[in-house]
Amino acid sequence: MGEITMGGFVARDKEFESRVRASFARQSLMTTIGARLTKILPGEIEIEFPFRSSLCQQNGYLHAGIATAVVDTACGYAALSLTAAGMEVLTVEYKANFVSPAAGDLFIARAKVKKAGRTLTVCSGDVAAVHGGDETLIATMLATMMALPVE
């Protein structure tokens, strides 16, 4: 009955995609780094952004803070996609592991909800570096998001 089901999750709000897009458009950090939403499904988000030397650490690799900011954002929107209208999400906690040097032409953060609760939602996310068409996993995250009413 008006529910959108994909990947095993049901969107509680039929307008979830427009809410995610509108919220993402207000993320000035994502605008600053040139990130864009490339996939929006109930419980699943993908964000891409290009390599820029201004986002690197001293050895020329993408800075870990940028990688975690983007995958945290993807996890947050994966959680938001499953909330009721009138709700927002905030990060409660996350754990990130960096598994390869972050070198590539393009970076892709992919996040999925693992368990959606009334208040807390657990998500996992990965960041891949794309170079010459090949993807390399550079970071993985486990995050907890808290739903709260929009003020």
C-alpha positions, 0 to 999 in steps of 0.5 A, spaced: 500 500 500 504 505 497 510 502 500 517 502 496 520 495 497 527 494 495 533 490 497 529 487 503 527 494 506 521 498 506 521 505 505 516 508 510 515 515 506 514 515 499 517 521 498 524 518 501 528 520 495 526 527 494 527 528 502 534 525 501 536 529 495 534 536 499 538 534 505 544 532 501 543 539 497 544 542 504 550 539 505 556 544 504 561 539 505 559 535 500 558 541 495 565 543 497 568 536 495 564 535 489 560 529 491 554 527 488 548 522 489 549 516 484 544 511 487 538 512 492 534 506 494 531 504 501 536 503 505 542 504 500 546 510 498 552 511 493 556 517 493 561 519 488 566 524 488 572 526 484 580 526 486 582 533 487 589 534 490 586 539 495 583 533 499 589 530 500 594 529 505 601 530 505 603 523 501 598 525 496 593 520 498 585 522 499 585 524 506 582 519 511 577 525 514 574 526 507 573 518 506 570 518 513 566 524 512 563 521 505 562 514 507 559 517 514 554 521 510 552 515 505 550 511 512 546 517 514 542 517 508 541 510 508 538 510 514 534 517 513 531 513 507 528 508 511 525 514 516 518 516 517 517 523 514 518 529 519 525 525 521 532 527 521 538 522 523 545 524 526 551 520 527 551 517 534 558 513 533 562 510 527 568 505 527 572 506 520 578 501 518 583 504 512 585 498 508 589 501 502 592 507 500 587 512 497 589 513 490 584 514 485 581 518 479 574 517 483 572 515 489 565 511 491 562 511 498 557 505 498 552 504 504 547 500 506 542 499 512 544 493 516 538 493 521 533 499 522 530 500 528 525 505 531 531 510 534 537 507 532 539 504 525 546 500 524 549 501 517 555 499 514 559 503 508 565 502 504 569 507 500 572 505 493 578 508 489 577 507 482 583 508 477 583 506 470 576 502 471 579 498 477 576 499 484 580 498 490 577 498 497 580 503 501 576 504 507 570 500 511 565 503 516 560 501 521 556 506 523 550 507 528 545 513 526 539 516 531 533 518 528 530 524 531 524 529 529 525 535 525 525 542 529 
